[in-house]
Amino acid sequence: MTISYDKFGLKEVINASGKMTILGVSKVSENVLAAQRFGGEHFFEMSELFIQTGAYLAKLLKVEDAQIVSSASAGIAQSVAAIIGQGSLYHAYHPYTDRIKKREIIVPKGHNVDYGTPVEVMVELGGGEVVEAGYANGCSAEQIEMMITDNTAALLYIKSHHTVQKSMLTVADAAAVAKKHQVPLIVDAAAEEDLYKYTQAGADLVIYSGAKAIEGPSSGLVIGTAKYIEWVRLQGKGIGRAMKIGKDNILGFTQALEDRLQNGSESGESMKQRLMPFIEELNKIEGLEAKTVQDGAGRDIYRASVKVQNKPATEVINALKVENPAIYTREYQANNGIIEFDIRAVNEEELGKIVTRLNEIM
């Protein structure tokens, strides 16, 4: 059987946007596909598959335990539910019961962002009640601490380029507050590259997307303290049932993470070298001014930043999408007349197609 874009009437996509859910996030390797195929062709005791793959990954990541979930968003909801329920089977069956009052999840105000869905939606799905600390332009450890009450279930820290970066407490700062008040700290590090940093900084549960930096299939990972991971696993009998992940993706993700630890990812220096001829060609196009910029959250990721001088950037962005292949870019600064191109998943031939299309548009 032949699978193609034409079979389903779809356009080809050049992903110069980054590891984005709306575009299918990442391409997976042959190793990962082989692991998925093994999973798809065999049966397993699923409870044991979760436990054993979790133990295997926990050893690699030097943490007490790990649980593979269907996505980072599911990881937020199930982690919140786990902390609120504290291992109660009654709670797993009745996640929104009035019997449990301790449901407040404290989040820095600048972290309550929309990343495709609002953070608070996932917290509330897990039965939590968002309590914002600080202000839109910053949050300190003291401002987190002053919001803690007898009904505080956990602190939640979102490590993401979507969040406010300036005047923000660190994960280690949040962990110190959590430890002082004996409440757990959950860190959502969905797109982050470092798989050790946040548990080492003192977080009790850390959540990653399997399909972003790790370049696995649709999946997520929660790592951390063994007791809390057991509680997360229990959510499979509750809200986690609607978020279950298949055996093929469990094994595909496990292989992807193992490969990632062994091989690493493209370095920022490599990205800068690949960007140089692309930037040079873009600067030959009248009405465009291109340069290399680093990721706004300080990650070792470099992109092409293109200032559109003689028409609205949104017009150019939309024109890039309408033809086949559809070219998707980073649109966060379009209101400032700037388009960014993330080249991590773009090859040399595709870079040439982007230059050709921009010449036509401009």
C-alpha positions in Angstrom: 0.0 0.0 0.0 1.4 3.4 -1.0 0.9 6.3 1.4 1.3 9.8 0.0 0.1 13.4 0.4 -2.0 13.0 -2.8 -3.9 9.9 -1.4 -5.6 12.2 1.2 -5.6 15.4 -0.8 -3.0 17.0 1.5 -0.3 19.6 0.8 3.3 18.9 1.5 4.6 21.0 4.5 8.0 22.6 5.0 8.3 23.1 8.7 10.3 26.2 9.4 8.2 26.8 12.5 9.9 24.4 14.9 8.7 21.5 16.9 5.0 22.5 16.7 2.0 20.3 17.5 -0.1 21.8 14.7 2.4 20.4 12.1 2.9 16.9 13.7 5.9 18.1 15.9 8.9 16.0 14.7 10.1 13.5 12.1 11.0 10.1 13.7 14.1 8.0 12.9 14.3 4.5 11.4 15.3 3.3 14.9 12.1 4.7 16.4 10.0 3.3 13.5 11.5 -0.1 14.1 10.6 0.1 17.8 7.0 1.2 17.0 6.7 -1.7 14.5 7.8 -4.2 17.2 5.2 -2.7 19.6 2.5 -2.9 16.9 3.2 -6.5 16.0 3.3 -7.9 19.6 1.1 -8.1 22.7 2.2 -7.0 26.2 0.9 -7.0 29.8 0.3 -3.2 29.5 0.7 -2.5 33.3 4.1 -4.2 33.2 5.1 -2.4 30.0 4.5 0.9 31.7 6.4 -0.1 34.9 9.4 -1.7 33.0 9.8 1.0 30.4 9.5 3.6 33.2 12.1 1.8 35.3 14.4 1.6 32.3 14.1 5.3 31.5 14.4 6.3 35.1 17.8 4.5 35.2 19.0 6.4 32.1 17.8 9.7 33.5 19.1 9.1 37.1 15.7 9.6 38.7 13.6 7.4 41.0 10.9 6.5 38.5 9.2 7.5 35.2 5.9 7.1 33.5 5.2 7.4 29.8 2.0 9.3 29.0 0.3 10.4 25.8 1.5 14.0 25.7 3.0 16.7 27.9 -0.5 18.2 28.3 -1.7 14.8 29.6 1.3 14.9 31.9 0.2 18.2 33.4 -3.4 17.0 34.0 -2.4 13.6 35.4 0.4 15.0 37.6 -2.1 17.5 39.1 -4.7 14.8 39.6 -2.0 12.6 41.1 -0.9 15.1 43.7 -4.5 16.0 44.6 -5.5 12.4 45.0 -2.4 11.2 46.8 -2.8 7.6 45.7 -6.5 7.3 46.6 -8.4 5.0 44.3 -11.7 6.7 45.3 -10.2 9.9 44.0 -9.1 8.2 40.7 -12.8 7.2 40.2 -14.2 10.5 41.5 -11.5 13.1 40.5 -13.7 16.1 41.2 -15.1 15.0 44.5 -16.0 17.6 47.1 -14.4 15.3 49.8 -11.0 16.7 48.7 -10.4 20.4 49.4 -6.7 20.7 48.9 -6.7 21.6 45.2 -4.9 24.9 44.8 -2.1 24.9 42.2 0.1 27.9 42.5 1.5 29.2 39.1 3.5 32.4 38.4 1.1 34.7 36.6 3.5 35.0 33.7 3.4 31.2 33.3 -0.3 30.9 32.9 0.1 31.0 29.1 -1.7 29.6 26.1 0.6 27.1 24.3 -2.1 25.8 22.1 -4.4 25.4 25.1 -4.2 27.5 28.3 -2.1 26.0 31.1 -5.1 26.5 33.4 -7.3 24.2 31.2 -4.9 21.3 31.9 -4.7 22.1 35.6 -8.5 22.2 35.9 -8.8 19.0 33.9 -6.7 17.4 36.6 -9.0 18.8 39.2 -6.8 21.7 40.3 -7.7 25.3 40.9 -5.2 27.8 39.5 -3.8 30.4 41.9 -1.7 33.0 40.2 1.3 34.5 42.0 3.2 37.7 41.1 2.4 39.8 38.1 2.6 39.6 34.3 6.0 41.2 34.3 7.6 39.0 37.0 7.3 36.7 40.0 9.6 36.2 42.9 10.0 33.4 45.4 8.4 35.6 48.0 5.4 36.2 45.9 5.0 32.4 45.4 5.3 31.9 49.1 2.7 34.4 50.1 0.1 32.5 48.1 0.6 29.2 49.9 -2.4 28.2 52.1 -3.6 25.0 53.8 -5.4 24.2 50.5 -2.2 24.4 48.4 -1.7 21.0 46.6 1.4 21.9 44.6 3.5 24.5 42.8 3.6 24.5 39.0 6.5 26.0 37.0 6.3 26.3 33.2 9.7 26.3 31.6 8.9 27.5 28.1 9.7 30.3 25.5 6.0 31.1 25.7 6.3 32.4 29.3 7.5 35.7 30.7 11.3 35.5 30.9 12.3 38.6 32.8 12.1 39.1 36.6 11.1 35.4 37.1 12.2 33.1 39.9 14.2 30.0 38.8 13.2 26.4 39.1 15.7 26.1 42.0 14.0 29.1 43.7 10.6 27.5 43.3 12.0 24.1 44.6 13.3 25.9 47.8 9.9 27.3 48.5 8.2 24.0 47.9 10.6 22.2 50.2 10.2 24.8 52.9 6.4 24.4 52.9 6.5 20.6 52.1 4.4 20.9 48.9 5.5 19.2 45.7 6.9 21.2 42.7 5.7 20.2 39.2 7.8 21.5 36.3 6.4 21.4 32.8 9.5 21.4 30.6 7.7 20.1 27.5 10.0 21.4 24.7 13.2 21.6 26.8 16.4 19.8 25.7 18.0 19.1 29.1 16.5 15.9 30.6 18.5 16.1 33.9 18.5 19.8 34.9 15.1 20.2 36.6 15.0 17.1 38.8 18.6 18.0 39.9 17.3 21.5 40.7 14.8 20.0 43.1 11.6 19.5 41.2 9.4 16.5 42.3 7.8 15.8 39.0 9.1 17.0 35.6 7.1 16.7 32.4 8.5 16.4 28.8 7.0 16.1 25.4 8.1 13.0 23.6 7.7 14.4 20.2 9.5 17.7 20.6 13.2 17.8 21.6 13.3 14.0 22.1 11.9 13.5 18.5 9.8 10.5 19.3 6.2 9.7 18.3 3.2 11.4 20.0 3.9 10.8 23.7 5.0 12.5 26.9 7.1 11.6 29.9 6.7 12.3 33.6 9.8 11.7 35.8 10.6 12.2 39.4 9.9 10.9 42.9 8.8 7.3 43.0 5.7 7.9 45.2 4.4 10.6 43.0 5.0 8.6 39.8 3.0 5.8 41.3 0.2 8.2 41.8 0.5 9.4 38.2 0.3 5.8 37.0 -2.9 5.3 39.1 -4.6 8.0 36.9 -4.9 5.3 34.2 -7.9 4.2 36.2 -9.3 7.7 36.1 -8.8 10.7 33.8 -5.8 9.0 32.3 -8.0 6.4 30.6 -9.0 9.1 28.1 -5.4 10.0 27.5 -3.9 6.5 27.1 -1.0 5.8 24.8 -0.5 2.7 22.7 2.2 0.1 23.0 3.8 1.1 19.7 4.3 4.7 20.9 5.5 3.6 24.3 8.3 1.6 22.7 9.0 4.2 20.0 9.3 6.9 22.6 11.6 4.7 24.8 13.9 4.2 21.8 13.8 7.9 20.8 14.9 9.0 24.3 17.7 6.4 24.4 18.9 7.6 21.0 18.7 11.2 22.1 20.9 10.6 25.1 23.4 8.7 23.0 23.5 11.0 20.0 22.4 14.4 21.3 20.8 17.0 19.1 22.0 19.5 16.5 24.2 22.1 18.1 23.6 25.8 17.9 26.9 26.2 16.1 25.8 23.8 13.4 22.5 25.8 13.0 24.4 29.0 12.6 26.6 27.5 9.9 23.6 26.2 8.0 21.9 29.6 8.4 24.7 31.6 6.8 24.0 30.9 3.1 20.2 31.1 3.7 20.6 34.5 5.4 22.8 35.6 2.5 20.2 34.7 -0.1 17.3 36.3 1.9 19.2 39.6 2.0 19.4 39.6 -1.8 15.6 39.9 -1.9 14.3 43.5 -2.0 12.2 44.3 1.0 13.7 41.7 3.3 16.4 42.2 6.0 17.6 38.9 7.5 19.9 38.1 10.4 20.6 35.2 12.8 19.1 35.3 16.3 19.2 33.0 19.3 16.0 31.5 20.9 14.3 34.0 23.2 14.4 31.7 26.1 18.2 31.2 25.9 18.2 27.7 24.4 21.0 26.7 22.1 18.8 27.2 19.1 19.4 29.7 16.3 16.9 31.0 13.7 16.7 33.4 10.8 14.9 36.6 11.8 13.5 38.4 8.7 12.3 42.0 8.8 9.7 42.7 6.1 10.0 46.3 5.0 7.4 47.0 2.4 4.3 45.0 3.3 2.7 43.5 6.4 4.6 40.4 7.7 1.2 38.7 8.1 0.6 39.0 4.4 3.9 37.2 3.7 3.2 34.5 6.3 -0.2 33.8 4.8 1.2 33.7 1.2 3.9 31.2 2.3 1.2 28.8 3.6 -1.3 28.8 0.6 0.8 27.1 -2.1 2.1 23.5 -2.2 4.4 22.9 -0.4 2.9 25.0 2.4 5.7 26.8 4.3 5.1 27.4 8.0 7.1 29.9 10.0 7.3 31.3 13.5 4.7 34.0 13.7 5.2 35.4 17.3 6.7 38.7 16.1 4.6 39.3 13.1 3.0 42.3 14.7 6.5 43.8 14.7 7.0 43.0 11.0 9.3 40.1 11.8 9.1 36.5 10.6 11.4 33.8 12.1 12.5 30.6 10.3 13.5 27.6 12.5 15.6 25.3 10.3 16.0 22.3 12.6 13.7 20.2 10.5 14.5 21.9 7.2 17.0 20.5 4.7 19.1 22.3 2.1 16.6 21.7 -0.7 13.7 23.0 1.4 15.7 26.1 2.2 16.0 26.7 -1.5 12.3 26.4 -1.9 11.7 29.0 0.8 14.0 31.5 -0.9 12.3 30.9 -4.2 8.8 31.4 -2.7 9.9 34.6 -0.9 11.3 36.0 -4.2 7.9 35.3 -5.8 5.9 36.9 -2.9 8.1 40.0 -2.6 
